[in-house]
Amino acid sequence: MAVLLGIPVSDVSVDLNEILLYQRHYRGSLGATVPDTDFPLFMEWVREGKFPLEKLVTNRYSLDQIEEARVALEEGQILGRAIIEF
């Protein structure tokens, strides 16, 4: 699985054969975040302990463990977010 974030700068075309033949799934999400006001609030929550960032990352791997991380991702062993540290 791959996750892409951001808004494309131009139109994006999708190959329907790839979706159908390879059972690909595409999902869009539109949030209502206003970075200038919301990000300072989020940082305040982090400082106050109301938004525990450490709970978002469930697995950490070194570059030497990248194959282990790939297998864990494929097998569904990563239940939150994983980070490759280097």
Short mmCIF file of the C-alpha atoms (twelve columns), coordinates in Angstrom:
data_MODEL
# 
_entry.id   MODEL 
# 
loop_
_atom_site.group_PDB 
_atom_site.id 
_atom_site.type_symbol 
_atom_site.label_atom_id 
_atom_site.label_alt_id 
_atom_site.label_comp_id 
_atom_site.label_asym_id 
_atom_site.label_seq_id 
_atom_site.Cartn_x 
_atom_site.Cartn_y 
_atom_site.Cartn_z 
_atom_site.pdbx_PDB_model_num 
ATOM 1  C CA . MET A 1  0.000   0.000  0.000   1 
ATOM 2  C CA . ALA A 2  1.174   3.523  -0.716  1 
ATOM 3  C CA . VAL A 3  -0.194  6.747  0.706   1 
ATOM 4  C CA . LEU A 4  0.146   9.981  -1.220  1 
ATOM 5  C CA . LEU A 5  -0.423  13.320 0.448   1 
ATOM 6  C CA . GLY A 6  -1.005  16.682 -1.123  1 
ATOM 7  C CA . ILE A 7  -2.893  18.212 -3.976  1 
ATOM 8  C CA . PRO A 8  -1.656  17.660 -7.534  1 
ATOM 9  C CA . VAL A 9  -0.716  20.793 -9.462  1 
ATOM 10 C CA . SER A 10 -2.485  19.544 -12.588 1 
ATOM 11 C CA . ASP A 11 -5.071  17.015 -13.676 1 
ATOM 12 C CA . VAL A 12 -4.276  13.411 -12.841 1 
ATOM 13 C CA . SER A 13 -5.227  10.522 -15.101 1 
ATOM 14 C CA . VAL A 14 -5.873  7.045  -13.759 1 
ATOM 15 C CA . ASP A 15 -5.587  3.831  -15.760 1 
ATOM 16 C CA . LEU A 16 -8.889  1.993  -15.210 1 
ATOM 17 C CA . ASN A 17 -7.317  -1.292 -16.332 1 
ATOM 18 C CA . GLU A 18 -4.881  -1.060 -13.439 1 
ATOM 19 C CA . ILE A 19 -7.735  -0.503 -10.995 1 
ATOM 20 C CA . LEU A 20 -9.782  -3.408 -12.337 1 
ATOM 21 C CA . LEU A 21 -7.088  -5.932 -13.209 1 
ATOM 22 C CA . TYR A 22 -4.859  -5.385 -10.179 1 
ATOM 23 C CA . GLN A 23 -7.634  -4.538 -7.699  1 
ATOM 24 C CA . ARG A 24 -6.140  -1.163 -6.856  1 
ATOM 25 C CA . HIS A 25 -8.004  1.139  -4.499  1 
ATOM 26 C CA . TYR A 26 -7.882  4.914  -4.634  1 
ATOM 27 C CA . ARG A 27 -9.385  7.057  -1.918  1 
ATOM 28 C CA . GLY A 28 -9.585  10.800 -1.617  1 
ATOM 29 C CA . SER A 29 -9.874  12.858 1.504   1 
ATOM 30 C CA . LEU A 30 -10.545 16.526 1.914   1 
ATOM 31 C CA . GLY A 31 -9.975  18.054 5.309   1 
ATOM 32 C CA . ALA A 32 -10.903 21.413 6.681   1 
ATOM 33 C CA . THR A 33 -7.573  22.369 8.222   1 
ATOM 34 C CA . VAL A 34 -6.436  25.975 8.138   1 
ATOM 35 C CA . PRO A 35 -2.679  25.626 8.743   1 
ATOM 36 C CA . ASP A 36 -2.108  29.202 9.966   1 
ATOM 37 C CA . THR A 37 -4.532  28.742 12.841  1 
ATOM 38 C CA . ASP A 38 -4.753  24.984 13.308  1 
ATOM 39 C CA . PHE A 39 -1.045  24.044 13.401  1 
ATOM 40 C CA . PRO A 40 -0.253  26.343 16.346  1 
ATOM 41 C CA . LEU A 41 -3.228  24.789 18.150  1 
ATOM 42 C CA . PHE A 42 -1.967  21.272 17.377  1 
ATOM 43 C CA . MET A 43 1.488   22.201 18.707  1 
ATOM 44 C CA . GLU A 44 -0.092  23.573 21.876  1 
ATOM 45 C CA . TRP A 45 -1.920  20.261 22.330  1 
ATOM 46 C CA . VAL A 46 1.392   18.401 21.917  1 
ATOM 47 C CA . ARG A 47 3.082   20.607 24.553  1 
ATOM 48 C CA . GLU A 48 0.150   20.086 26.940  1 
ATOM 49 C CA . GLY A 49 0.182   16.315 26.433  1 
ATOM 50 C CA . LYS A 50 -3.278  16.322 24.845  1 
ATOM 51 C CA . PHE A 51 -1.976  14.960 21.536  1 
ATOM 52 C CA . PRO A 52 0.546   12.170 22.225  1 
ATOM 53 C CA . LEU A 53 2.634   11.990 19.046  1 
ATOM 54 C CA . GLU A 54 4.544   8.952  20.317  1 
ATOM 55 C CA . LYS A 55 1.367   6.859  20.011  1 
ATOM 56 C CA . LEU A 56 1.114   7.595  16.281  1 
ATOM 57 C CA . VAL A 57 4.359   5.731  15.530  1 
ATOM 58 C CA . THR A 58 3.974   2.045  16.355  1 
ATOM 59 C CA . ASN A 59 7.096   0.652  14.678  1 
ATOM 60 C CA . ARG A 60 10.634  1.932  14.112  1 
ATOM 61 C CA . TYR A 61 13.207  0.367  11.813  1 
ATOM 62 C CA . SER A 62 16.808  1.144  10.914  1 
ATOM 63 C CA . LEU A 63 17.965  1.164  7.292   1 
ATOM 64 C CA . ASP A 64 19.496  -2.257 7.940   1 
ATOM 65 C CA . GLN A 65 16.003  -3.517 8.823   1 
ATOM 66 C CA . ILE A 66 14.273  -2.191 5.705   1 
ATOM 67 C CA . GLU A 67 13.480  -5.675 4.364   1 
ATOM 68 C CA . GLU A 68 12.000  -6.623 7.739   1 
ATOM 69 C CA . ALA A 69 9.863   -3.472 7.596   1 
ATOM 70 C CA . ARG A 70 8.657   -4.297 4.077   1 
ATOM 71 C CA . VAL A 71 7.641   -7.818 5.120   1 
ATOM 72 C CA . ALA A 72 5.894   -6.511 8.250   1 
ATOM 73 C CA . LEU A 73 3.948   -4.026 6.132   1 
ATOM 74 C CA . GLU A 74 2.944   -6.680 3.584   1 
ATOM 75 C CA . GLU A 75 1.842   -9.080 6.328   1 
ATOM 76 C CA . GLY A 76 -0.240  -6.459 8.131   1 
ATOM 77 C CA . GLN A 77 1.964   -6.413 11.230  1 
ATOM 78 C CA . ILE A 78 2.253   -2.617 11.229  1 
ATOM 79 C CA . LEU A 79 -0.940  -1.379 12.831  1 
ATOM 80 C CA . GLY A 80 -0.113  2.315  13.038  1 
ATOM 81 C CA . ARG A 81 2.746   4.240  11.454  1 
ATOM 82 C CA . ALA A 82 6.261   2.982  10.857  1 
ATOM 83 C CA . ILE A 83 9.409   5.066  10.575  1 
ATOM 84 C CA . ILE A 84 12.673  4.153  8.885   1 
ATOM 85 C CA . GLU A 85 15.362  5.884  10.954  1 
ATOM 86 C CA . PHE A 86 18.745  6.783  9.516   1 
# 
